[in-house]
Amino acid sequence: MTRLHLVRHGPTHAKTMVGWSDIPADLSDHAAIARLHDHLPAKALVISSDLSRAADTATAIQGKRQRLPHHRDLREIHFGTWELRGFKEIEAEDPELTFAYWDNPGDVRPPSGESWNEVRCRVDAVIDQLIAGHSGRDLIVVAHFGVILTQVQRALGLTAFEAFSHRIDNLSVTDITHRGDRWSVGRINHCP
Protein backbone atom coordinates (compact mmCIF):
# COMPACT_ATOMS: atom_id res chain seq x y z
CA MET A 1 0.00 0.00 0.00
CA THR A 2 1.34 3.41 -1.00
CA ARG A 3 -0.34 6.57 0.18
CA LEU A 4 -0.18 9.75 -1.87
CA HIS A 5 -0.68 13.08 -0.16
CA LEU A 6 -1.19 15.48 -3.06
CA VAL A 7 -0.57 19.05 -1.94
CA ARG A 8 -1.36 22.09 -4.05
CA HIS A 9 1.32 24.77 -3.90
CA GLY A 10 0.86 28.11 -2.14
CA PRO A 11 -1.14 30.85 -3.90
CA THR A 12 0.35 32.96 -6.69
CA HIS A 13 -2.47 35.55 -6.71
CA ALA A 14 -2.30 35.55 -10.52
CA LYS A 15 -5.59 36.29 -12.28
CA THR A 16 -4.48 34.62 -15.51
CA MET A 17 -3.92 31.11 -16.85
CA VAL A 18 -0.71 29.97 -15.14
CA GLY A 19 0.74 26.70 -16.34
CA TRP A 20 4.46 26.39 -17.03
CA SER A 21 5.35 29.99 -16.17
CA ASP A 22 7.56 30.07 -13.11
CA ILE A 23 5.61 32.38 -10.84
CA PRO A 24 6.54 32.24 -7.14
CA ALA A 25 4.09 31.22 -4.43
CA ASP A 26 3.05 33.49 -1.59
CA LEU A 27 4.15 31.50 1.45
CA SER A 28 3.49 34.22 4.00
CA ASP A 29 0.65 32.35 5.73
CA HIS A 30 2.96 30.67 8.23
CA ALA A 31 0.05 29.30 10.29
CA ALA A 32 -1.44 27.46 7.29
CA ILE A 33 1.98 26.08 6.34
CA ALA A 34 2.59 24.92 9.93
CA ARG A 35 -0.82 23.19 10.03
CA LEU A 36 -0.08 21.49 6.71
CA HIS A 37 3.38 20.40 7.90
CA ASP A 38 1.94 18.96 11.11
CA HIS A 39 -0.92 17.21 9.29
CA LEU A 40 1.31 15.28 6.87
CA PRO A 41 3.04 12.01 7.87
CA ALA A 42 6.40 12.66 9.56
CA LYS A 43 8.24 9.88 7.69
CA ALA A 44 6.85 10.59 4.24
CA LEU A 45 9.06 11.30 1.26
CA VAL A 46 8.60 14.72 -0.36
CA ILE A 47 8.70 15.42 -4.10
CA SER A 48 7.52 18.39 -6.12
CA SER A 49 7.18 19.88 -9.54
CA ASP A 50 10.28 21.77 -10.64
CA LEU A 51 8.37 25.07 -10.83
CA SER A 52 9.31 27.36 -7.95
CA ARG A 53 5.76 27.74 -6.58
CA ALA A 54 5.66 23.98 -5.94
CA ALA A 55 9.34 23.49 -5.04
CA ASP A 56 9.30 26.34 -2.52
CA THR A 57 6.05 25.07 -0.98
CA ALA A 58 7.65 21.63 -0.63
CA THR A 59 10.63 23.21 1.13
CA ALA A 60 8.30 25.12 3.46
CA ILE A 61 6.49 21.93 4.60
CA GLN A 62 9.40 19.49 4.37
CA GLY A 63 10.78 19.77 7.91
CA LYS A 64 12.95 16.70 8.57
CA ARG A 65 11.32 14.61 5.84
CA GLN A 66 13.50 13.16 3.10
CA ARG A 67 13.32 15.07 -0.18
CA LEU A 68 13.36 13.50 -3.64
CA PRO A 69 14.55 15.52 -6.67
CA HIS A 70 12.01 17.81 -8.35
CA HIS A 71 10.24 16.27 -11.31
CA ARG A 72 9.47 18.27 -14.47
CA ASP A 73 6.56 16.01 -15.40
CA LEU A 74 4.69 17.09 -12.26
CA ARG A 75 4.20 20.52 -13.83
CA GLU A 76 0.81 22.12 -14.33
CA ILE A 77 -1.08 21.96 -17.64
CA HIS A 78 0.87 23.59 -20.47
CA PHE A 79 -1.52 26.30 -21.66
CA GLY A 80 0.52 27.26 -24.74
CA THR A 81 -0.52 30.64 -26.16
CA TRP A 82 -3.13 30.97 -23.41
CA GLU A 83 -0.37 31.19 -20.81
CA LEU A 84 -0.57 34.28 -18.56
CA ARG A 85 -3.68 35.55 -20.31
CA GLY A 86 -7.08 36.16 -18.73
CA PHE A 87 -10.01 33.84 -19.36
CA LYS A 88 -12.17 36.61 -20.89
CA GLU A 89 -9.41 37.56 -23.33
CA ILE A 90 -8.95 33.94 -24.39
CA GLU A 91 -12.69 33.39 -24.69
CA ALA A 92 -13.11 36.53 -26.81
CA GLU A 93 -10.37 35.34 -29.17
CA ASP A 94 -11.76 31.84 -29.73
CA PRO A 95 -14.97 31.11 -27.82
CA GLU A 96 -15.56 27.70 -29.42
CA LEU A 97 -12.12 26.34 -28.57
CA THR A 98 -12.25 27.79 -25.05
CA PHE A 99 -15.65 26.25 -24.41
CA ALA A 100 -14.56 22.88 -25.85
CA TYR A 101 -11.40 22.83 -23.73
CA TRP A 102 -13.24 23.29 -20.43
CA ASP A 103 -16.60 21.67 -21.22
CA ASN A 104 -15.31 18.62 -23.09
CA PRO A 105 -11.77 18.09 -21.81
CA GLY A 106 -9.83 15.28 -23.36
CA ASP A 107 -8.12 15.71 -26.70
CA VAL A 108 -8.85 19.43 -27.10
CA ARG A 109 -5.74 21.53 -26.61
CA PRO A 110 -4.96 25.23 -26.42
CA PRO A 111 -2.80 26.51 -29.30
CA SER A 112 0.79 25.27 -28.74
CA GLY A 113 -0.31 23.69 -25.45
CA GLU A 114 -1.27 20.23 -24.27
CA SER A 115 -4.59 18.46 -23.99
CA TRP A 116 -6.03 17.11 -20.76
CA ASN A 117 -5.33 13.55 -21.94
CA GLU A 118 -1.67 14.46 -22.53
CA VAL A 119 -1.40 15.95 -19.04
CA ARG A 120 -3.02 12.86 -17.56
CA CYS A 121 -0.64 10.52 -19.42
CA ARG A 122 2.40 12.55 -18.32
CA VAL A 123 1.36 12.66 -14.66
CA ASP A 124 0.19 9.02 -14.51
CA ALA A 125 3.65 7.92 -15.68
CA VAL A 126 5.41 9.86 -12.90
CA ILE A 127 3.02 8.63 -10.22
CA ASP A 128 3.43 5.04 -11.44
CA GLN A 129 7.24 5.43 -11.21
CA LEU A 130 6.98 6.86 -7.70
CA ILE A 131 4.72 4.04 -6.54
CA ALA A 132 6.99 1.38 -8.08
CA GLY A 133 10.12 2.94 -6.62
CA HIS A 134 8.71 3.65 -3.15
CA SER A 135 6.11 0.94 -2.60
CA GLY A 136 4.62 0.93 0.86
CA ARG A 137 5.66 4.51 1.63
CA ASP A 138 3.82 7.74 2.20
CA LEU A 139 4.59 10.22 -0.58
CA ILE A 140 3.92 13.94 -0.33
CA VAL A 141 3.61 15.24 -3.88
CA VAL A 142 3.59 19.05 -4.05
CA ALA A 143 2.19 20.05 -7.39
CA HIS A 144 -0.62 21.89 -9.15
CA PHE A 145 -4.38 21.97 -9.61
CA GLY A 146 -4.34 19.97 -12.87
CA VAL A 147 -1.84 17.41 -11.61
CA ILE A 148 -3.97 16.65 -8.56
CA LEU A 149 -7.16 16.42 -10.62
CA THR A 150 -5.57 13.87 -12.98
CA GLN A 151 -5.09 11.54 -10.03
CA VAL A 152 -8.58 12.19 -8.63
CA GLN A 153 -9.92 11.29 -12.08
CA ARG A 154 -7.80 8.15 -12.20
CA ALA A 155 -8.57 6.93 -8.68
CA LEU A 156 -12.32 7.54 -8.87
CA GLY A 157 -12.73 6.43 -12.49
CA LEU A 158 -14.25 9.79 -13.48
CA THR A 159 -14.47 11.52 -16.79
CA ALA A 160 -12.26 14.57 -17.15
CA PHE A 161 -15.35 16.79 -16.97
CA GLU A 162 -16.37 15.17 -13.66
CA ALA A 163 -12.84 15.58 -12.30
CA PHE A 164 -12.96 19.31 -13.08
CA SER A 165 -15.97 19.67 -10.76
CA HIS A 166 -13.65 19.17 -7.76
CA ARG A 167 -12.22 22.18 -6.01
CA ILE A 168 -8.50 22.07 -5.20
CA ASP A 169 -7.45 25.03 -3.03
CA ASN A 170 -3.94 26.26 -2.50
CA LEU A 171 -2.21 24.51 0.44
CA SER A 172 -4.84 21.76 0.44
CA VAL A 173 -4.21 17.99 0.63
CA THR A 174 -5.90 15.26 -1.38
CA ASP A 175 -5.26 11.73 -0.09
CA ILE A 176 -5.18 8.78 -2.48
CA THR A 177 -4.11 5.22 -1.63
CA HIS A 178 -2.81 2.65 -4.10
CA ARG A 179 -3.12 -1.07 -3.25
CA GLY A 180 -1.98 -3.35 -6.06
CA ASP A 181 -4.40 -2.58 -8.85
CA ARG A 182 -6.92 -0.72 -6.65
CA TRP A 183 -7.19 2.94 -5.80
CA SER A 184 -9.09 4.56 -2.96
CA VAL A 185 -9.62 8.20 -2.22
CA GLY A 186 -9.72 9.76 1.22
CA ARG A 187 -10.27 13.47 1.60
CA ILE A 188 -10.19 15.72 -1.43
CA ASN A 189 -9.17 19.36 -0.95
CA HIS A 190 -8.63 19.07 2.79
CA CYS A 191 -7.29 22.28 4.33
CA PRO A 192 -5.77 21.40 7.72
Protein Blocks (a to p, Z undefined) as FASTA:
>chain_A
ZZddddddddehiabdcfkbccdddfkbmmlmmmmmmmpcfkbccdddfbfklmmmmmmm
nmmaccddddfklpccdekjmgopafklmmmmmmmlmmmmmmmgcjbccehiacfklmmm
mmmmmmmmmmmmmghiacdddddfklmmmmmmmmnopafklmmmpccdehiacddddehj
accdddehiaZZ
